Amino acid sequence: MASIFVSHSKEDKEAKHFLLEAFAGTKVKPILEELEPGLPTGSTALKIAQDIKSANAVFVMLSETVEKLAHTRDWINWECGTAESKDIWIFEPYESLGRITIAAPRVTHLVRYSIADNWRVYIRSVIETYDDSHVLTTLASTTGMGAAVMEKDRFTGAIAGFAIGMGALILKDMTKPSFGVAMNCWNCRSTYRVHLAGNVKEFRCATCNNTCVLAAPQQLQISQ
């Protein structure tokens, strides 16, 4: 089952509840660890690292609460560093622009969101792109079909069917919906995708903390 690791502060109860509602009804499991205070060490660190490495992506819920808690900031930075090549989504409350300064050395998406139904629907659509439940079904189906077609050499048929299934999965992955707007920070030259609503153009660079402005607003049907 696909999963997304959620890096957050247990104090942000409203934001956590909002995000969990976005996961509801999907085939993607949210993984949350709430072990504040202190950095994860020993078996705890190993368990968290394993959860992150097995996840399909990492969602980082930043807030003014996280900004004020040094141990939580350290914890989140540690989790981001453990993510390695995973997609890292930074979520920041719309109203907190200028009040969050936490830097993420590596980020693939930055979202300025509001706790509202339209944003919940949008985030759910993002979550669903990580659903990999179709993988085993597709491979099992095409492998079985290949073996059935080539009765004299079922092994070769199964291999051919498996290859066809892999090709179908690659094509499906290439045609996934693309979210957000690609940007390049004028200051640090970091590149990632930004998710803004309506006519909003301003955001902070999650890597260097400089204020950036999109040349044109993102055309999302989401209002603040």
MARBAKE-349320 format. One record per residue: residue in three letters; x, y, z of N, C-alpha, C, O, CB in turn. Coordinates in steps of 0.001 Angstrom, whole numbers, plus 500000, padded with zeros to 6 digits. Glycine has a CB too. Layout:
% MARBAKE-349320
ALAXYZXYZXYZXYZXYZ...
END
This chain:
% MARBAKE-349320
MET500841498802500000500000500000500000500874501245500000501843501333500755499049500007501221ALA500535502194499162501282503449499097501140504213500405500126504108501095500798504314497916SER502170504979500734502120505769501964502848507089501764503723507208500907502736504987503144ILE502477508073502562503150509375502573503501509689504017502636509654504892502249510509501940PHE504762509994504268505198510351505610504879511820505842505206512671505014506718510068505807VAL504238512119506973503834513486507294504706514023508428504604513573509569502331513543507685SER505561514985508102506425515621509090505693516845509626505301517718508853507819516011508474HIS505503516918510959504643517957511509504890518121513007505690517399513602503166517628511244SER504199519071513595504183519224515050502836518742515561501795519078514996504447520710515476LYS502855517958516623501599517462517191500743518599517750499551518421518003501886516439518290GLU501360519770517941500610520922518452499688521529517392498726522216517733501574521986518960ASP499972521281516121499152521837515038497968520910514767497877520296513704500000522036513742LYS497083520819515721495972519869515650495016520161514495494570519232513822495206519879516951GLU494696521423514256493749521759513187494329521413511820493639520840510976493381523252513241ALA495592521759511603496227521469510317496351519963510109496152519471508999497614522135510234LYS496680519230511173496802517774511066495451517151510716495371516290509839497343517175512384HIS494404517578511391493063517052511115492652517352509673492077516503508992492033517652512099PHE492953518567509220492631518964507850493327518049506840492713517597505873493037520430507608LEU494604517784507073495354516937506142494839515505506160494720514879505107496844516958506484LEU494533514980507336494026513611507423492690513476506697492395512426506126493873513190508891GLU491886514532506718490633514510505959490909514405504462490137513783503732489800515769506257ALA492002515007504001492360514926502585492757513499502206492539513076501070493507515901502265PHE493338512759503147493722511363502891492510510439502876492543509380502248494722510885503947ALA491436510835503566490253509978503691489674509636502318489498510512501472489183510665504558GLY489384508360502110488809507934500844489838507604499779489468507175498686487905508987500335THR491126507791500067492181507430499118492778506084499521492484505557500593493287508531499062LYS493622505538498644494311504286498937495751504552499371496608503671499291494287503358497711VAL496002505762499824497330506151500293497281506361501798496422507083502304497827507436499572LYS498191505737502501498198505781503969499100506907504479500255507003504063498666504427504546PRO498589507764505378499449508777505999500215508152507167499644507404507960498608509999506486ILE501488508456507267502299507973508388502721509167509221503415510058508730503545507171507891LEU502307509190510482502629510286511387503332509746512625502886508767513223501357511063511783GLU504417510380512999505123510044514229505058511269515147505439512368514744506617509616513939GLU504580511083516365504468512201517297505237511862518567504690511307519521502976512518517617LEU506524512213518552507410511839519648508152513031520227509208512861520836508399510808519181GLU507615514245520046508249515427520613508264515306522141507384514641522687507509516722520165PRO509213515910522855510317516700522338511569515860522121511576514660522393510620517839523279GLY512620516496521631513906515841521428514047515220520058513057514826519443514112514795522464LEU515271515131519580515537514515518290515399513000518381515674512426519434516934514895517791PRO514981512339517302514866510881517329516241510238517410517153510602516667514115510374516089THR516381509289518309517655508594518461517400507098518594516271506668518828518439509129519689GLY518461506314518442518374504876518647517316504199517798517193504476516605518104504594520076SER516535503290518433515526502524517701514424503422517162513830503117516128514925501450518596THR514141504529517851513121505469517375513539506078516050512738506154515118512873506577518413ALA514798506517515961515310507101514723515294506076513605514973506407512464516730507640514926LEU515637504836513919515642503775512906514235503535512380514038503384511174516223502471513486LYS513250503497513284511854503267512869511378504401511964510759504140510932510923503146514108ILE511654505650512327511228506787511517511923506762510164511291506996509134511519508112512244ALA513217506480510162513967506420508907513400505353507979513305505568506770515448506142509183GLN513023504206508536512432503137507730511080503555507163510764503267506008512277501864508565ASP510281504242507994508974504722507525509134505708506372508384505661505397508199505383508678ILE510114506598506489510347507599505445510832506926504164510365507256503074511373508653505920LYS511758505993504291512324505336503110511306504453502394511407504244501185513530504503503508SER510328503936503133509303503100502503508150503935501943507318503422501194508765502086503507ALA508099505219502304507010506087501844507220506517500395508343506513499889506896507322502746ASN506126506887499737506199507353498358506563508825498267507041509282497229504885507112497661ALA506343509575499348506654511007499374506655511468500825506273510719501725505626511833498520VAL507087512706501043507091513299502379506339514625502327506658515490501511508550513504502903PHE505347514785503193504631516045503352505163516730504608505175516127505681503078515818503439VAL505600517975504486506138518722505618505175519853505941504999520777505146507569519271505313MET504552519775507116503579520777507533504285521826508396504472521626509596502396520118508310LEU504673522943507778505305524024508521504226524954509078503101524990508579506299524808507619SER504585525699510111503626526607510746504377527563511647505581527416511857502551525824511551GLU503672528533512174504274529439513145504568528712514456505454529117515208503354530640513398THR503832527650514724504117526818515891505474526141515739506299526171516652503012525763516091VAL505693525537514589506976524876514315508107525895514370509193525602514871506952524171512932GLU507847527087513856508841528159513846509355528459515257510529528789515430508245529427513224LYS508488528348516258508846528725517624509469527586518437510044527826519499507628529229518335LEU509359526368517951509850525209518694511144524699518082511133524042517041508794524091518720ALA512260525006518735513573524652518187513720523149517969514252522720516945514676525145519114HIS513245522335518937513415520885518797512574520335517641512976519381516974513033520176520109THR511403520944517409510560520500516296511200520865514969511173520068514030509155521118516396ARG511773522051514876512483522457513660513623521499513363513814521093512217513018523892513796ASP514382521136514389515497520200514204514984518841513743515562518203512863516302520048515511TRP513891518420514355513295517127514011512866517113512539513171516168511810512082516825514930ILE512169518148512112511685518219510732512856518274509750512816517630508702510774519448510543ASN513891519035510082515082519081509219515719517702509102516175517304508030516112520093509766TRP515745516978510217516299515617510207515475514706509302516031513928508527516347515040511637GLU514154514803509401513279513962508586513422514301507105513410513402506264511819514122509027CYS513555515579506777513743515983505379515063515433504843515137514983503699513709517526505247GLY516100515474505673517391514945505250517354513448505033518064512921504177518446515281506265THR516522512756505812516390511308505688515614510920504432515713509789503956515702510736506921ALA514846511862503901513993511573502738514784511287501471514266510635500564513062512730502486GLU516014511752501385516893511505500239516210511895498922515974513079498681517310510023500198SER515894510925498080515381511243496740513855511317496657513304511416495561515872510216495763LYS513171511272497791511700511336497781511216512733497393511921513725497580511133510946499163ASP509999512792496849509343514088496667509097514696498042508572514026498932508002513944495867ILE509470515957498220509228516658499475508289517817499207508618518742498464510556517155500112TRP507105517759499826506090518802499700506101519650500966505873519136502061504677518189499453ILE506363520944500822506309521874501939504943522556501933504564523176500939507463522924501858PHE504202522444503036502896523084503174503014524219504190503479524012505310501804522052503611GLU502588525421503787502623526575504677501262527264504675500683527461503607503737527564504254PRO500735527635505843499446528344505884499519529652505099500510530379505168499031528627507344TYR498470529933504365498430531127503523498713532392504326499424533280503856497076531241502837GLU498161532478505532498269533705506318499618533853507020499862534871507667497165533749507341SER500499532857506906501772532894507635502950533415506814504098533313507246502096531523508131LEU502678533965505654503762534505504841504520535576505633503913536495506184503212535093503513GLY505853535450505686506679536396506422506897536006507872507681536644508574506065537748506364ARG506202534949508336506338534532509723506908533121509861506975532571510960504999534609510410ILE507316532544508733507991531246508734509322531406508009509366531929506895507107530135508057THR510394530961508630511731531140508039512493529832507899513673529844507547512543532102508876ILE511846528709508168512519527411508142512959527071506732512153527084505802511601526311508691ALA514240526765506576514793526461505259514834524954505022515184524185505919516199527059505118ALA514482524548503833514559523143503427515570523048502288515290523516501184513146522585502989PRO516733522455502527517765522379501482517288521728500194517768522052499108518948521624501998ARG516330520796500323515800520153499116514286520109499200513731519584500165516381518720498940VAL513619520651498205512161520673498165511723520490496719512383520990495808511592522003498762THR510629519785496495510113519596495140508808520364494911508465520691493775509894518111494868HIS508072520654496015506817521401495900506639522291497126506952521895498249505607520435495745LEU506126523512496890505771524421497976504302524808497816503886525271496754506692525692497981VAL503520524614498883502082524879498825501707525915499879501931525699501070501271523574499032ARG501127527059499439500519528021500364499028527710500390498296528045499459500797529530499930TYR498590527068501465497213526570501502496393527265502586496934527931503469497205525058501732SER495100527097502499494172527522503536493349526314503969493142525390503183493253528680503034ILE492884526315505199492034525219505661490628525476505135489818526158505762492044525097507232ALA490372524913503977489102525123503275488812523899502404489722523156502037489144526430502406ASP487538523702502081487136522521501319487824522436499965488233521355499543485642522518501126ASN487955523581499275488549523517497935490021523103497987490503522396497103488416524871497235TRP490723523543499016492116523107499178492178521634499581493097520922499176492838523977500233ARG491224521177500363491192519761500747491044518880499509491715517855499386490035519489501741VAL490176519279498607489976518530497370491250518540496521491638517519495954488796519117496572TYR491884519691496443493117519814495659494213518914496221494879518198495474493595521275495634ILE494398518953497533495443518143498165495133516662498020496040515851497837495591518509499651ARG493844516301498102493481514901497905493867514443496494494341513321496316491968514697498145SER493668515294495508494030514918494139495538514718494010495992513878493232493552515988493142VAL496312515489494772497767515303494800498107513961495438498918513201494909498457516458495572ILE497484513676496574497725512426497292497450511228496398498203510254496407496857512354498553GLU496381511297495632495978510161494800496972509853493690496973508742493159494628510425494196THR497823510818493326498830510527492294499890509564492811500639508985492024499494511822491814TYR499959509389494139500934508457494715500348507071494961501035506192495483501472509014496015ASP499099506869494593498449505569494739499084504574493778498993504740492562496924505677494485ASP499722503547494315500371502550493456499648501209493493500227500183493137501824502361493876SER498385501208493922497644499960494038497435499285492684497167498085492617496306500216494697HIS497559500065491603497359499499490267498564498697489792498452497934488832497061500604489275VAL499712498854490443500951498245489947500865496725489929501058496107488882502136498682490802LEU500575496114491083500519494654491145499395494095490289499543493043489667500346494197492581THR498265494806490259497135494352489448497497494314487969497197493346487270495923495258489665THR498150495387487498498539495460486088499547494382485739499395493696484728499115496833485764LEU500582494221486566501624493232486277501076491810486334501422490977485496502784493381487260ALA500219491528487323499644490193487432498762489879486230498769488762485711498840490064488723SER498001490887485797497088490700484670497837490444483374497540489480482669496192491914484513THR498812491299483048499537491152481781500426489923481782500597489289480741500376492390481503THR501003489568482943501838488368483025500992487125482792501386486220482057502546488285484394GLY499819487091483431498923485958483245498418485849481829498311484747481293497763486056484181MET498104486978481209497632486974479822498714486464478886498437485699477962497189488380479398GLY499961486895479132501064486451478285501271484961478381501519484301477372502339487169478657ALA501174484418479584501350482976479777500223482199479115500453481127478556501415482637481271ALA499012482730479173497856482044478579497941482032477059497578481042476423496550482714479023VAL498420483127476474498503483215475014499543482256474465499327481608473440498832484642474581MET500678482170475158501765481313474679501775480023475494502625479845476367503143482042474777GLU500831479124475211500671477905475995501882476985475886502201476276476841499427477166475553LYS502563476985474739503706476093474564504926476560475333505778475751475700504047475970473103ASP505017477822475573506150478360476319505615479404477284505742480608477060507235478971475365ARG505021478922478351504337479808479281505308480771479967504948481903480289503591478992480324PHE506549480308480187507528481171480848507848482381479976507854483515480454508817480386481166THR508116482132478684508397483236477755507189484154477645507330485375477586508785482695476359GLY506007483562477617504791484366477538504615485233478764504207486391478670503580483478477362ALA504927484662479918504802485428481163505774486599481167505431487703481589505053484525482387ILE506999486345480690507999487414480624507544488519479672507684489705479971509365486851480175ALA507004488121478536506513489105477561505359489901478153505279491117477975506067488409476254GLY504468489215478855503348489904479478503806490863480557503262491957480704502380488907480058PHE504820490438481317505380491312482355505962492570481735505771493670482254506460490573483166ALA506680492408480610507282493556479920506206494517479420506358495735479509508153493080478741ILE505120493956478896504019494800478429503420495575479603503108496760479487502929493946477732GLY503268494891480726502736495554481915503627496674482391503137497741482762502544494560483025MET504942496449482388505873497489482796505779498689481864505835499838482304507301496947482823GLY505635498409480578505499499505479613504243500316479874504256501543479772505478498963478186ALA503167499637480208501909500331480504502048501195481751501519502305481809500763499319480688LEU502768500677482754502957501435483997503821502667483763503548503738484305503594500548485076ILE504863502511482955505734503648482646504948504730481915505085505917482210506943503196481796LEU504116504305480952503297505262480212502329505968481152502124507177481046502527504559479081LYS501734505211482074500794505801483032501505506826483900500957507892484183500151504710483913ASP502736506506484328503497507422485170503847508690484406503826509783484973504771506746485685MET504169508552483121504537509710482304503354510635482069503537511824481808505103509255480970THR502146510100482160500954510900481882500237511341483162499084511767483108499997510112481004LYS500911511241484307500312511726485548500040513218485453500790513945484802501225511424486748PRO498980513678486094498711515117486064499837515897486736500386515462487749497372515427486749SER500175517050486167501241517882486715500613519008487525499778519757487017502153518449485585PHE501015519124488772500447520127489657501424521279489861502640521104489791500071519504491002GLY500866522458490115501697523605490445502357524255489244502157523848488099502740523196491407VAL503152525281489539503867526040488511505367525917488762505826526152489880503425527541488507ALA506125525559487754507575525446487898508179526826488096507807527777487408508200524754486667MET509111526937489038509769528217489299511257528014489551511717526924489893509119528925490500ASN511982529103489368513413529122489639513682530335490512513461531467490079514263529162488311CYS514156530119491737514374531221492673515445532171492136516525531739491733514781530681494061TRP515137533457492136516066534462491623517319534567492488518355535043492026515378535819491539ASN517227534122493752518354534285494670519244533044494756520458533136494577517842534630496046CYS518642531889495027519447530674495225519409529722494040520116528714494030518976529947496453ARG518594530033493045518470529237491821517872527849492057518013526954491223519823529091491176SER517210527680493187516512526417493426515327526308492474514691527310492147516040526312494905THR515039525106492036513897524881491143512940523880491791513355522816492250514371524366489746TYR511683524229491821510643523338492316509306523894491837509273524893491119510686523207493887ARG508220523265492224506899523693491780506168524381492930506233523943494079506080522491491253VAL505470525467492597504765526274493581503260526133493368502780526105492235505197527759493489HIS502528526046494473501081525875494423500428527049495147500487527155496372500649524515495058LEU499810527920494371499158529111494899497717529134494405497365528411493473499916530407494475ALA496897529952495019495488529996494644495097531327494032495690532365494327494624529718495846GLY494085531277493172493511532496492600494547533391491962495311532951491103492780533263493655ASN494579534657492380495521535622491830496757535821492717497495536792492548494826536945491622VAL496975534907493652498135535003494541499414534765493744499503533801492984498024533986495709LYS500403535640493915501665535499493193502873535439494128503951535007493719501831536647492223GLU502704535867495371503851535993496270504010534751497160503027534170497619503700537248497140PHE505249534366497390505557533240498269507008533370498719507773534144498143505309531868497551ARG507379532631499722508781532641500155509478531424499577508877530356499462508897532655501712CYS510735531580499214511511530435498741511785529545499944512364529997500932512851530885498042ALA511378528299499869511544527381500993513001526981501195513355526408502226510698526141500781THR513846527284500209515251526918500313516105528029500906516949527772501764515782526544498959CYS515892529267500453516746530371500928515972531425501715516576532353502253517434531034499749ASN514639531297501793513775532180502576513602533576501987513110534468502679514319532303503953ASN513985533790500749513747535070500102512322535131499561511725534101499245514763535302498971THR511786536333499457510447536515498905510502536458497388511327537122496761509836537851499371CYS509622535662496807509567535513495347508160535866494861507191535794495617509953534057494915VAL508069536242493608506779536573493002506716535913491627507619536084490807506578538129492894LEU505652535165491381505468534565490063505164535649489040504486536632489341504337533515490091ALA505668535460487838505414536436486777503927536510486465503411537573486117506204536077485508ALA503233535369486592501789535323486355501174534419487410501777533411487776501455534812484907PRO499990534752487909499369533910488939499017532545488409498767532376487215498128534573489490GLN498998531578489289498608530231488904497103530174488685496330530741489458499042529209489973GLN496701529490487633495276529414487321494627528219488029494258527231487393495067529312485797LEU494497528327489352493797527301490130492415527824490488492242529003490797494598526917491418GLN491454526946490443490095527334490818489947527233492332489065526540492839489038526442490100ILE490813527925493034490803527931494485490884529372494960491781530110494552491970527083495061SER489972529772495803489975531145496315490368531137497774490153530153498482488594531815496132GLN490948532240498222491351532345499614490189532922500444490321533094501655492625533229499750
END
